[in-house]
């Protein structure tokens, strides 16, 4: 009788574990492609410096 109880217990565990594994769903999609390797990080920094210098000079001249 003891061996039959162990077999029933093992069968129930096997069924429950299979339900848990099936409930996890499909795997997530792969991540997107990375940007191209030559992508400039500081594009437009020269223009920003020029605008900042112009704005600063305008502020200095307007206060006098």
Beta strands, then each sheet from edge to edge (+ up, - down):
end
